[in-house]
Amino acid sequence: MSLPEIKFGTPRSPTWRERLDAYVHLVRLHKPIGIFLLMWPALWALWLAGDGHPPWGVVLIFIAGVVLMRSAGCAINDFADRDFDAHVARTNARPLAVGRITPAEAIGVFLVLSLVAFGLVLLLNWQTVALSVVAVSLAAIYPFMKRYTHVPQLFLGAAFGWAVPMAFMAIQETIPFWAWVLFVATVVWALIYDTEYAMVDREDDLKIGIKSTAILFGRHDRLIIGALQLLMLLMLAWVGLEAARGWAYFAGLGAAGGLSLYQQWLIRDQVPKHCFVAFLNNNYFGMAVFIGLLLDYLIHPAATG
């Protein structure tokens, strides 16, 4: 009796919908948390720089820029981590890790999205255009820093917070000192939420040699995160005083402080899934600050920054 003949066909080419799905997952449009964490500081700065009435054209440019640059950042991040993601439980299904996207495609996506974002910035003044070059550089550099330093979150924070000086330059054509305090507060915020995020992957990162603040802080992670949360709230309070904000803004900070305590409760046992929930909760932190700021300008429309 002869064995049945086995036929080997050529691999099926992915459909356009499968290709689109791969690109959506590459730039994380299905997980918009990164967009929100980048957007809130931009909105804080726009409302403060515009004294509660930022030009809507500028607001729309910044919101579109946030979506584009966060998406570009995800593409270059996956390119940088292409040799590591397959070994981490949380990332082993990413398109580049499983071969749905090639490294060259990821670079192409980063370049195209960055160029579109730069095209939007060209609608603003030349000083803001010049600042945007720094933003793109930080977005490109950050993903590679986890190989060389235990504080790559500082580069992430600078990339996410650079919208603050850009917003002031776009509206006021100057950057007051307290706007730089707001920028530093945003960098500190990135240290907070990205450390919580890194706590999820700490065991995998230790095995494959990835550096992070979660590894650097070790068993003192909760204490250091708590100190950073307090520092950020104090800096945001200082910004509010310098911008002559009222009770509604500080009520928003109070709500944000309550959310910080909730995050501390979530990470109390350093359970990865709870640390991830704490990371996600930072969206509400940023929202609370913005709602307080928005309401404060509605209550006191004549206040000056």
Secondary structure, DSSP 8 states (H G I E B T S, - for coil): ---------------HHHHHHHHHHHTTTT-THHHHHHHHHHHHHHHHHTTT---HHHHHHHHHHHHHHHHHHHHHHHHHTTTTGGGSTTTTTSHHHHTSS-HHHHHHHHHHHHHHHHHHHTTS-HHHHHHHHHHHHHHHHHHHHTTT-S-HHHHHHHHHHTHHHHHHHHHHSS--HHHHHHHHHHHHHHHHHHHHHHHHHHHHHHHHT---HHHHHGGGHHHHHHHHHHHHHHHHHHHHHHTT--HHHHHHHHHHHHHHHHHHHHTTT--HHHHHHHHHHHHHHHHHHHHHHHHHHHH-TT---
